[in-house]
Amino acid sequence: MKTENMWATALVGVTIQWGWSFVAIHESLTTLSATAFNAFRFLVGGVVMLILLARKPRRIRFDELKDGAFAGVALFVAFTFQTTGIAYTTASNASFITGLAVVFTPLFALILLKVQPNKHQAFGAVMAAVGLALLTISNLSVHIGDVLVLGCAVFTALHIVILSKVSKNHDAEVLAFIQVMVVSVLSLVWSIATGEFSTPHTSQALTTIVVVGIGGTAVGYFVQTKAQVESPPSRIALILVLEPVFGGLFGYLLGGDRLSAINLSGAALIIVAMVVTEFKCQECVPCRARNIWATMRHLVVGR
C-alpha cells in the first residue's frame, strides 16, 4: 500500500472514533464544563504525544512553535465552539454541522493559499446552507447549540487550511504535539478565568476523557497531520465527510437521537453538499461515478 493511501485509510479509522465521541462527550457535559473537558482531554493527548516524542529527543525550532501555535489557536476556538454547542444540541446535529467544515474550506483556501474555488464548491455551499436549515430549524427557531457548532465548522475549516499550509515544512509529530498542548493550556486558562473549572468525578466522564484524549486526540491529530503531508486538502476534506456519517449513526444507536423526515433530508443534503464541494471532475456522469468508485477503492483497499 502506498504511503498516501495508508495514512488516508488510517484517517478513515480516526473519523469512526470521532463520530463515536460526539455521543460520549454529550453525556460527559452533564457533569463537566466544556472548557474543563477540553483541558483534560487535550492534556491526556499531549502527555501521550510527549511520551512518543521522547523516543527521539530533539529541539523544537521557533518556526515549528510559531506555526504549531497558530494552528493550535484555530483548533482551540473550533473545539470551544463545538464542545459548548454539543451540550445544547443532539450528538447527531453536532456531527452533521461540524462536517460543514468541508464547505468552508475552499473559502479559507482562497484567502490563505490563493486557490480559486470552482463552480462545484459554490453550488455545494448553497446546497449545504439549505441542508443546514432543514436539519436545525424547528418551529421557525434556531437552537443556540446548532449555531455554536456552526462556529466550530468555520474554525475547523480554517484549521484544515492552516495545517495544509504549514505541515509540509515541519515534523508531523512535533506539529501535532504543539497544537494539542496549545489547546490544553488555552482551555485550562479559559475554564479557570470563567470559574468553570472542575475535575471529572464520574467514571463515564473520566473514561471518555482518557479514550478521546488518546484515540481521538493523540492518535487522531497525529494521523491527520501525517495524512495532510501526503495528500492534498481536497482528499483530506473528502475523508472527513465520513465523520458526520459515523456521528449520526452512533447518535442513533447509542444516543437515542431521532431525526424527523425533514431533518433527515437536511442531513442527507449536507452530506451530498460535502461531496459535491470537493468533487473535481467536470466530465460526464459515468466518468464521475467511476472516479467516486476509484476514490473509495483507494481508501478501503489501497489499490
Backbone torsions as a table, in degrees:
resi	resn	phi	psi	omega
1	MET	NA	132.6	178.8
2	LYS	-65.6	152.8	-177.3
3	THR	-57.4	-43.0	-179.2
4	GLU	-59.8	-44.8	-179.4
5	ASN	-69.7	-33.0	178.8
6	MET	-62.2	-47.9	-178.7
7	TRP	-72.0	-31.4	176.6
8	ALA	-64.9	-42.3	177.7
9	THR	-64.4	-40.6	177.4
10	ALA	-61.5	-37.7	179.9
11	LEU	-67.7	-32.4	174.1
12	VAL	-60.5	-43.9	177.3
13	GLY	-60.8	-38.2	178.6
14	VAL	-64.4	-39.1	-179.8
15	THR	-63.0	-29.5	176.1
16	ILE	-64.5	-45.8	179.4
17	GLN	-64.8	-40.5	178.5
18	TRP	-64.4	-38.3	178.3
19	GLY	-61.8	-42.8	177.6
20	TRP	-64.7	-34.7	-173.6
21	SER	-64.0	-25.4	179.1
22	PHE	-59.3	-42.6	-179.2
23	VAL	-69.0	-46.3	-177.8
24	ALA	-64.2	-41.9	-179.8
25	ILE	-67.4	-40.5	178.8
26	HIS	-55.1	-42.1	179.7
27	GLU	-72.0	-37.7	-178.7
28	SER	-65.0	-30.4	-175.6
29	LEU	-73.4	-2.2	173.5
30	THR	-77.0	-16.9	-178.2
31	THR	-125.2	-4.0	-174.4
32	LEU	-143.8	140.4	178.9
33	SER	-70.3	157.7	-178.3
34	ALA	-61.8	-45.1	-177.3
35	THR	-68.5	-37.5	177.9
36	ALA	-66.7	-41.2	178.4
37	PHE	-59.6	-46.7	-179.5
38	ASN	-63.9	-37.7	179.6
39	ALA	-60.5	-47.0	-179.1
40	PHE	-71.3	-41.5	-179.0
41	ARG	-59.6	-48.8	-176.6
42	PHE	-76.7	-24.5	174.1
43	LEU	-66.4	-44.0	176.5
44	VAL	-59.4	-46.5	178.7
45	GLY	-61.0	-40.9	179.9
46	GLY	-65.0	-40.2	179.2
47	VAL	-63.8	-43.9	178.4
48	VAL	-61.3	-43.7	178.8
49	MET	-63.9	-38.3	179.5
50	LEU	-63.3	-39.2	177.1
51	ILE	-61.7	-41.6	179.3
52	LEU	-68.1	-39.0	179.8
53	LEU	-67.6	-26.1	-178.5
54	ALA	-66.0	-15.0	178.3
55	ARG	-65.1	-32.4	-180.0
56	LYS	-137.8	77.2	-176.1
57	PRO	-58.4	141.5	178.5
58	ARG	-160.9	160.3	178.0
59	ARG	-77.9	143.1	174.8
60	ILE	-90.1	121.6	-178.6
61	ARG	-72.0	157.2	-178.7
62	PHE	-63.2	-39.9	-178.8
63	ASP	-66.9	-33.8	175.2
64	GLU	-65.4	-44.0	180.0
65	LEU	-63.1	-42.1	-178.7
66	LYS	-65.9	-49.8	-177.9
67	ASP	-67.2	-40.0	178.5
68	GLY	-64.9	-39.3	178.5
69	ALA	-66.6	-38.9	178.4
70	PHE	-60.1	-49.0	178.3
71	ALA	-65.7	-36.9	-179.2
72	GLY	-64.6	-37.7	178.0
73	VAL	-63.6	-43.8	177.4
74	ALA	-61.6	-40.2	179.5
75	LEU	-67.2	-38.8	178.1
76	PHE	-61.0	-47.3	-179.7
77	VAL	-63.3	-42.1	179.6
78	ALA	-59.9	-47.3	-177.6
79	PHE	-73.0	-29.5	175.6
80	THR	-64.7	-44.9	175.9
81	PHE	-61.8	-46.9	-174.4
82	GLN	-66.2	-51.3	-175.4
83	THR	-65.7	-37.5	176.0
84	THR	-66.0	-42.6	-178.5
85	GLY	-66.3	-35.5	-178.7
86	ILE	-58.8	-30.7	-179.4
87	ALA	-68.2	-18.6	-174.8
88	TYR	-118.0	13.5	176.1
89	THR	-148.4	-180.0	179.9
90	THR	-83.7	159.2	177.8
91	ALA	-61.8	-37.3	-179.5
92	SER	-65.2	-48.4	178.5
93	ASN	-58.8	-44.2	-178.7
94	ALA	-60.6	-40.9	-177.5
95	SER	-69.2	-42.1	-179.9
96	PHE	-67.0	-42.3	-178.1
97	ILE	-68.9	-38.8	176.4
98	THR	-58.5	-36.1	179.8
99	GLY	-63.0	-16.3	177.9
100	LEU	-65.7	-7.4	175.8
101	ALA	-54.0	-32.5	-178.5
102	VAL	-65.6	-25.9	178.6
103	VAL	-80.0	-34.5	179.5
104	PHE	-79.3	-20.3	-176.7
105	THR	-55.7	-44.2	-179.9
106	PRO	-60.0	-32.0	179.4
107	LEU	-64.3	-46.8	179.5
108	PHE	-72.2	-29.1	175.7
109	ALA	-64.9	-35.5	177.1
110	LEU	-66.6	-43.1	-176.0
111	ILE	-72.3	-44.9	-172.8
112	LEU	-96.0	-32.6	-176.1
113	LEU	-109.5	-3.4	-179.3
114	LYS	59.2	35.6	177.9
115	VAL	-98.8	118.5	-176.3
116	GLN	-72.6	131.3	175.2
117	PRO	-70.7	153.6	179.3
118	ASN	-104.5	-179.2	-177.5
119	LYS	-62.8	-35.3	179.6
120	HIS	-62.4	-40.3	-178.7
121	GLN	-67.4	-38.6	177.3
122	ALA	-66.5	-43.2	178.4
123	PHE	-64.9	-40.4	178.6
124	GLY	-62.6	-37.0	179.4
125	ALA	-64.0	-42.9	178.1
126	VAL	-64.8	-45.2	179.4
127	MET	-60.7	-41.5	-179.9
128	ALA	-65.3	-38.0	179.2
129	ALA	-62.5	-42.4	177.3
130	VAL	-64.7	-44.2	179.0
131	GLY	-61.5	-40.2	178.8
132	LEU	-61.4	-41.8	179.0
133	ALA	-62.8	-45.2	-179.9
134	LEU	-65.4	-34.0	-177.8
135	LEU	-75.1	-38.9	-166.7
136	THR	-108.0	-25.2	-175.0
137	ILE	-84.8	123.3	179.5
138	SER	-129.9	125.4	-178.3
139	ASN	55.5	40.2	177.4
140	LEU	60.6	25.4	176.9
141	SER	-126.9	152.2	179.6
142	VAL	-111.6	131.0	-178.5
143	HIS	-78.9	138.4	-178.2
144	ILE	-60.1	-35.3	179.7
145	GLY	-61.8	-39.6	179.1
146	ASP	-66.0	-38.9	178.8
147	VAL	-65.2	-42.5	179.1
148	LEU	-62.7	-43.0	-180.0
149	VAL	-67.7	-30.6	174.7
150	LEU	-62.0	-38.1	174.2
151	GLY	-60.3	-37.1	176.2
152	CYS	-61.5	-42.1	-179.5
153	ALA	-61.0	-39.4	179.9
154	VAL	-63.2	-48.0	-176.4
155	PHE	-77.2	-23.7	172.5
156	THR	-66.6	-40.7	176.6
157	ALA	-62.0	-42.4	177.7
158	LEU	-61.1	-41.1	179.7
159	HIS	-64.3	-41.3	179.1
160	ILE	-58.6	-45.4	-177.1
161	VAL	-71.3	-42.0	177.4
162	ILE	-59.0	-45.2	-178.7
163	LEU	-65.0	-37.4	177.3
164	SER	-64.3	-33.5	-178.2
165	LYS	-74.9	-36.2	-172.6
166	VAL	-104.5	-18.7	-170.2
167	SER	-67.5	-28.9	-176.5
168	LYS	-75.2	-8.7	-178.4
169	ASN	-102.4	-3.7	-172.8
170	HIS	-136.2	165.2	174.1
171	ASP	-67.9	127.1	-174.5
172	ALA	-61.8	-40.6	-178.0
173	GLU	-64.5	-44.6	-179.9
174	VAL	-64.2	-44.4	-178.8
175	LEU	-63.0	-43.1	179.2
176	ALA	-64.9	-40.9	179.9
177	PHE	-62.0	-45.0	-179.2
178	ILE	-62.0	-45.0	-180.0
179	GLN	-59.5	-47.0	-176.8
180	VAL	-63.8	-41.8	-179.6
181	MET	-69.4	-34.8	176.4
182	VAL	-62.0	-44.8	179.2
183	VAL	-63.6	-42.0	-179.7
184	SER	-61.8	-48.7	-177.7
185	VAL	-65.2	-46.2	-179.7
186	LEU	-64.0	-38.0	178.3
187	SER	-66.1	-40.4	179.7
188	LEU	-65.1	-46.8	179.0
189	VAL	-60.8	-44.0	-179.4
190	TRP	-62.4	-44.8	-176.9
191	SER	-66.9	-36.9	178.5
192	ILE	-71.2	-43.4	-177.7
193	ALA	-63.9	-32.8	-178.1
194	THR	-95.8	1.9	179.5
195	GLY	72.9	21.0	-178.3
196	GLU	-98.1	-1.7	-174.0
197	PHE	-70.6	136.3	174.1
198	SER	-157.6	162.4	179.2
199	THR	-100.6	150.1	178.7
200	PRO	-65.0	128.5	-178.1
201	HIS	-125.0	14.3	172.6
202	THR	-123.8	151.2	-178.8
203	SER	-65.4	-33.5	-179.3
204	GLN	-64.5	-46.9	-179.7
205	ALA	-64.7	-41.8	-179.3
206	LEU	-64.8	-43.1	178.9
207	THR	-63.1	-43.0	179.6
208	THR	-62.4	-42.7	179.3
209	ILE	-59.8	-45.1	-178.1
210	VAL	-67.7	-48.7	-176.9
211	VAL	-65.6	-47.6	-179.4
212	VAL	-70.7	-34.2	178.9
213	GLY	-64.3	-41.9	-179.3
214	ILE	-81.9	-56.4	-174.3
215	GLY	-75.6	-46.9	-175.1
216	GLY	-84.8	-18.8	-176.5
217	THR	-109.5	-65.7	-177.6
218	ALA	-61.1	-55.4	-179.4
219	VAL	-71.6	-43.9	-174.6
220	GLY	-59.6	-48.8	-175.8
221	TYR	-80.5	-22.8	171.6
222	PHE	-67.2	-45.5	179.7
223	VAL	-63.3	-43.1	179.9
224	GLN	-63.0	-41.7	179.9
225	THR	-64.1	-44.0	178.3
226	LYS	-64.2	-40.4	-179.2
227	ALA	-64.6	-35.9	-179.0
228	GLN	-75.7	-19.1	172.2
229	VAL	-69.9	-37.7	-174.0
230	GLU	-89.9	-27.6	-172.2
231	SER	-121.0	155.6	176.6
232	PRO	-72.2	159.5	-179.0
233	PRO	-56.0	-34.1	-177.9
234	SER	-62.6	-40.3	-179.8
235	ARG	-70.9	-38.0	177.7
236	ILE	-61.8	-46.2	-179.0
237	ALA	-62.4	-38.2	179.4
238	LEU	-65.2	-39.9	177.1
239	ILE	-64.9	-39.6	-178.1
240	LEU	-66.9	-14.2	173.7
241	VAL	-58.6	-28.9	-177.5
242	LEU	-67.9	-23.0	-177.9
243	GLU	-59.1	-50.6	178.3
244	PRO	-66.5	-27.6	176.1
245	VAL	-62.3	-50.1	178.5
246	PHE	-67.8	-35.3	178.1
247	GLY	-61.8	-44.3	177.9
248	GLY	-65.1	-38.1	179.7
249	LEU	-65.3	-47.7	179.1
250	PHE	-68.2	-33.0	176.7
251	GLY	-62.2	-37.4	178.7
252	TYR	-72.6	-46.1	-173.9
253	LEU	-76.9	-38.2	-172.9
254	LEU	-110.6	-30.4	-174.5
255	GLY	-98.2	-4.8	179.7
256	GLY	72.3	17.1	179.7
257	ASP	-70.2	137.1	176.1
258	ARG	-133.1	125.4	-179.2
259	LEU	-104.6	141.5	175.5
260	SER	-72.0	172.4	179.2
261	ALA	-60.5	-38.4	179.0
262	ILE	-67.3	-43.8	178.6
263	ASN	-61.2	-42.7	179.7
264	LEU	-63.2	-39.7	178.7
265	SER	-65.4	-35.2	176.5
266	GLY	-66.5	-42.8	178.2
267	ALA	-62.1	-43.3	179.4
268	ALA	-64.1	-38.9	179.9
269	LEU	-64.9	-37.4	177.6
270	ILE	-63.6	-44.2	179.3
271	ILE	-61.7	-45.7	178.6
272	VAL	-61.7	-41.0	-179.8
273	ALA	-61.8	-39.5	178.9
274	MET	-62.3	-43.5	-179.8
275	VAL	-67.4	-44.4	179.7
276	VAL	-61.0	-41.1	-177.9
277	THR	-58.8	-38.6	-175.5
278	GLU	-98.1	6.7	-177.9
279	PHE	-85.9	125.4	-173.1
280	LYS	-103.2	-18.5	-176.1
281	CYS	-70.4	131.2	-177.8
282	GLN	-105.9	10.6	-171.3
283	GLU	-95.5	-155.4	-173.1
284	CYS	-74.3	167.0	-177.7
285	VAL	-59.9	-45.3	178.0
286	PRO	-58.5	-38.6	179.1
287	CYS	-64.3	-41.7	179.4
288	ARG	-63.4	-42.0	179.6
289	ALA	-61.1	-42.0	179.1
290	ARG	-63.7	-39.1	-179.2
291	ASN	-69.1	-37.4	175.8
292	ILE	-61.7	-45.0	179.6
293	TRP	-61.9	-41.4	-179.9
294	ALA	-63.4	-41.0	179.3
295	THR	-63.2	-46.8	-179.6
296	MET	-64.6	-37.2	179.7
297	ARG	-65.4	-39.4	177.4
298	HIS	-61.9	-41.1	-177.8
299	LEU	-67.0	-38.6	-174.1
300	VAL	-85.1	-48.0	-173.7
301	VAL	-112.8	-8.0	176.4
302	GLY	69.9	27.0	179.5
303	ARG	-124.2	NA	NA
